[in-house]
Amino acid sequence: MSGLTRPICKHSYLVQKIEELPRIIKEAFYIARSGKPGPVSIDLPVDVVNATLKNYSYPKTISLASYKPNVKGNPRQIEKLSQAIKEAKRPLLYTGGGVISSGASNELIKLLEKTNIPIVITLMGLGCVPNSHRLFLGMPGMHGRVAANYALMECDLLIAIGVRFDDRVTGNLNTFAKKAKIAHVDIDPAEIGKNIKVDIPVVGDVKSVIKDLLPKIDKREPNDWNRKTEEWRKKYKLKYNQQKNDKILPQYVVDCINNLVDSNTIIVTDVGQHQMWAALFYHHKKPRSFLSSGGLGTMGFGLPAAMGAAMAYPKRTVVNIAGDGSIQMNIQELATCAINKIAVKIVVLNNSYLGMVRQWQDIFWKKNYSKTCLKQGPDCPENCRGPGKDCPNIYRPDLVKIAEANGIKGLRAIKPSEVDPVLKEGLKTEGTVLMEFIVKELENVYPMIPAGKSINEIIMGEE
Ligand SMILES: Cc1ncc(C[n+]2csc(CCOP(=O)(O)OP(=O)(O)O)c2C)c(N)n1
């Protein structure tokens, strides 16, 4: 087991003697929570589980020779960064999950206020600064906002904080932020220089580094660059047109959620198109309030993660925005919710497809919708090009019935006019509720920069 978990965990322990257990537990929690947080696995063989340890105590201190996270940034590197900010004409902040892990939102907002530097925030960082902040340009990358991507293309100083230059953000590395000097602040030295050459590396905890940086920089007034980025933000708005559609648009459902929940709400997503619509259209207000599986995004993450959030914060509303594919990965947990009274509000954006894969088949594989239609049945043509008017296959699983069979309330909206009432009823109902929204099947997430391409190859999508 420890061999299996080692490559996918931050650390893996195999307890061989019961006497080791207190030290291992103490170390495991320390490793999991410190530095760059990550899972630690403790493998307990059955003889250890059955053994008894008398008079145990946890060690008071921890000393791990090979693990000493460097919290304090090097003052000379911080000085270099402050100098670069002074000299830059077109600086840009590129921030991510590290800001949230480090609890550095307040410090980051102070940095924004003092410097007026525009900011882009990755999927894992959403909420570290509220979307409503005047300097926020949006999420960057493959499904990011145009303004955020144009800013990455044109900046002359990129201040990357708690990010990892993920390929979904950078696209083609040969053209990414080509005009910029790059500074990278991260607690994990292995992240620095991993994907991109960095001019000013700063190894340290994000919060500590920003705190040290703040007194070293002068107030910076908005300039032409601010006006330019603001112009892009106003010109390239995220849009959808529910009025023009008789089918429910997924973006509209997310927008309606915005109007009905308070700022304490925790949004949890699965993986797919719905994840991108939640990231783009939800009004993120606070850190640690948007849980999503980034990187190797795993379908089925949403419901269990939402259950964990609901158990940790029983007074906060927890909404799991899921796809009809993802929800079925761990749908058995509906019973766990019912038995343990775990209140998760599940919003399924049901497009009858593994939508994100279908979108790629649509754009890059000549609409060869292979194995992505979830209502596929025996009469389906081998190379279906999408649901024709007479599609005979309506074997879509009835999610409302599945919810009810597990002792959970199920609601469904088919027409746009039903979206708001269903959400209102679902959100005010106590306990777990599954709300199914039958959305337009072939809607795509735009804008989109195809994998490995440059920002100027962006596909804007239809009006
Ligand atoms: C466990 C797992 N299998 C496969 C994938 C690849 N994948 C990414 S998105 C996606 C489709 C998700 O479909 P759905 O949950 O219905 O969401 P939609 O894209 O339709 O919103 C798939 C298959 C994945 N991310 N995780």
Ligand as a Chemical Component Dictionary entry (heavy atoms), coordinates in Angstrom:
data_LIG
# 
_chem_comp.id                   LIG 
_chem_comp.type                 NON-POLYMER 
_chem_comp.pdbx_formal_charge   1 
_chem_comp.three_letter_code    LIG 
# 
loop_
_chem_comp_atom.comp_id 
_chem_comp_atom.atom_id 
_chem_comp_atom.alt_atom_id 
_chem_comp_atom.type_symbol 
_chem_comp_atom.charge 
_chem_comp_atom.model_Cartn_x 
_chem_comp_atom.model_Cartn_y 
_chem_comp_atom.model_Cartn_z 
_chem_comp_atom.pdbx_ordinal 
LIG C1  C1  C 0 -12.301 10.265 -13.405 1  
LIG C2  C2  C 0 -12.206 11.033 -14.680 2  
LIG N1  N1  N 0 -12.404 10.412 -15.861 3  
LIG C3  C3  C 0 -12.310 11.096 -17.020 4  
LIG C4  C4  C 0 -11.993 12.426 -17.024 5  
LIG C5  C5  C 0 -11.874 13.196 -18.333 6  
LIG N2  N2  N 1 -12.950 14.173 -18.429 7  
LIG C6  C6  C 0 -12.774 15.479 -18.159 8  
LIG S1  S1  S 0 -14.173 16.350 -18.264 9  
LIG C7  C7  C 0 -15.073 14.995 -18.691 10 
LIG C8  C8  C 0 -16.546 15.096 -18.962 11 
LIG C9  C9  C 0 -17.307 15.511 -17.771 12 
LIG O1  O1  O 0 -18.669 15.350 -18.037 13 
LIG P1  P1  P 0 -19.797 15.913 -17.063 14 
LIG O2  O2  O 0 -19.496 15.575 -15.657 15 
LIG O3  O3  O 0 -21.126 15.484 -17.575 16 
LIG O4  O4  O 0 -19.616 17.478 -17.178 17 
LIG P2  P2  P 0 -19.827 18.489 -18.416 18 
LIG O5  O5  O 0 -18.493 18.607 -19.081 19 
LIG O6  O6  O 0 -20.887 17.911 -19.302 20 
LIG O7  O7  O 0 -20.242 19.749 -17.752 21 
LIG C10 C10 C 0 -14.256 13.864 -18.780 22 
LIG C11 C11 C 0 -14.695 12.523 -19.186 23 
LIG C12 C12 C 0 -11.778 13.040 -15.760 24 
LIG N3  N3  N 0 -11.453 14.318 -15.662 25 
LIG N4  N4  N 0 -11.888 12.338 -14.617 26 
# 
loop_
_chem_comp_bond.comp_id 
_chem_comp_bond.atom_id_1 
_chem_comp_bond.atom_id_2 
_chem_comp_bond.value_order 
_chem_comp_bond.pdbx_ordinal 
LIG C1  C2  SING 1  
LIG C2  N1  SING 2  
LIG C2  N4  DOUB 3  
LIG N1  C3  DOUB 4  
LIG C3  C4  SING 5  
LIG C4  C5  SING 6  
LIG C4  C12 DOUB 7  
LIG C5  N2  SING 8  
LIG N2  C6  DOUB 9  
LIG N2  C10 SING 10 
LIG C6  S1  SING 11 
LIG S1  C7  SING 12 
LIG C7  C8  SING 13 
LIG C7  C10 DOUB 14 
LIG C8  C9  SING 15 
LIG C9  O1  SING 16 
LIG O1  P1  SING 17 
LIG P1  O2  DOUB 18 
LIG P1  O3  SING 19 
LIG P1  O4  SING 20 
LIG O4  P2  SING 21 
LIG P2  O5  DOUB 22 
LIG P2  O6  SING 23 
LIG P2  O7  SING 24 
LIG C10 C11 SING 25 
LIG C12 N3  SING 26 
LIG C12 N4  SING 27 
# 
